[in-house]
Amino acid sequence: MLVVGASGVLGPAATILASRDWRVTGVARNRRLPDGVEALFVDAAQRERLEKALAGRRWDAAIVYAPALSDASLDVVRAAVDGAVVEVRVSAAADPALGEFVVLPNVLQLGWRAEADGSTAWHDAAEISAAAVAVLDDGRGRVLGAVRPWEHRP
């Protein structure tokens, strides 16, 4: 299992997957990874460096934090993974200016949550990671929270 963003927002996902006795490799630029996760320290947005770090290895599946990758480096991850690649996309991917919003399979689209006081807030790493693992488990794309009305985003 490959997790890109394992030292940040997907750290709890790496921990969940390791607790399943899966062999988890976490990609991070420079921060410590959760216990039980093999570290690959590389800037995943740089295609050539990521290719070198992955060094021809194979993984059964992956969860990736989309902002950590370029389009070219996402292709490198897809080429190294035999199964599903779950993309965790930030709210900007749901911007109405981009056209019709559709959630594809194996995509977790991040939104925001409503607070009791009427304000809105971003989801935390634990919420995001749990939802990303759920997408990995069933392949169904989903939205975490709300992405409309757009003017309500934090």
N, C-alpha and C positions, 0 to 999 in steps of 0.2 A: 504494500500500500504506500503510495507516494502522496505527501501532503505539502503543497506549496503555500507557505504562510504559516508554518507550524510554530514559529516563535511569536506570533502575534494573534490575530483574530481566530485562526484555526488551531491554536495550541490546544484548547480543550477537545477539539475533534481528534487530534493526534493521540491524546490521552485516552479517549473513549475507544478508539480503534486498537491501541496497544492493550487495553484491558480485555479485549476480545481474543488476546493471544495472537494477534496478527503482527507480522513483521512490518513495522512502520518506518519509513524514511521521511524525514522532514527536511524541507528546503527552507533555508533562512539566510539572510545576508550576513548577520554577525551576532545574533543573540542566542542565548542558551535555549535549548529545546526541552520539552517535558521529559521526565524520566522514562526510559524504555523506548525512546525514539532515536534512531540512528540519524546523525546530523550530516547534512551536505550544506556547507556554507558557500553560497554563490548568489549573485544578483540574478534572479530568475528572468529578469527582463532582457538580459543580454544573451541572445541566442547562442553565440559561439561558446561563451563561458558555461552556459547551462548544458550544452551538448557535451562538453568536455567533462563536466562534473558527473553527468549521468553515465558516461563512459560505456555505452552499449548495454547497460543493465536493463532488466525488464521488471515491470510491476503489473499486478493483476488489475488494479484500479487506482484512481487518483481523485483527490479533492484539491482544487486550486482556487486561491483568492485572485480573481481576475486582475485587479490593479497591480499585482506583483509581476505580471507577465506582459510581454509584448505579443502581438499576433504571431510573430515568427517563433518566439519561444514557446507559445502554447502549442504550436505544431510539433515542436521537439518533444514536449510532454506527451502529446497524443501518439507520437511514433514509438514512445517507450512503454506505452501502457496497452495491455491486451484487452482490457474491459472498459468499463465506464470511466469517463473523466467528468467529474462534477465541477461545474463552474459556479463560483460564488460571485455574483455581480453586484456592484454597489448601485445605489439609487439612480445615479446618473444614467445608467443603461435604460431606465424607464422614463426618461425625460420625454414629455409629450412632444417636444420639438423634433424628436427622432421619428415620429410617425406612430402607427398603430403598435400598441404594446401587446406582445405575445410571450408567454413563458414556455420555453422549449423543454423537452425531456432533459434530465440531468443538469438542470439549471436551478440554482437557488437565487432568486431575485430579492435583494435586500430592500426593505422599506423602513418604515418607522412605526413606533407604537404611540398610542394616545395615553397620556398620563391623567391621573385623577383630577388634577387641577386644570385640565383642558389644554395643556401644552402638549407638545410631541417630543419624542426623544429617539435617538438611534438605539438599536438593539446592541446588547453587550456580546462579548466573545462567547460566553457559555450558550446564549440563545442561538447565535449564528451557527456555532459548531454543532449543536444538537439538531438544528434544521438541516444542515449540510449532510450529516450522517444519515438522516431520514431520507434525503434524496438519494444518497448512495445505496441505501437499503432497498428502495423500491423503484428508482429510476424516474419517478414522477417529478416533473418540474413544479416549483411552488414559489409563492411570494411569502416572505416573512414580514408580517405587518401589513402596512398600507403603502401604496404608491400613488394614490389619488385621494383627495384633490392635491395636486402638485404644490400648490401654494401653502399647504400645511406642513411640508417637510421642515425639519428642524434647521 
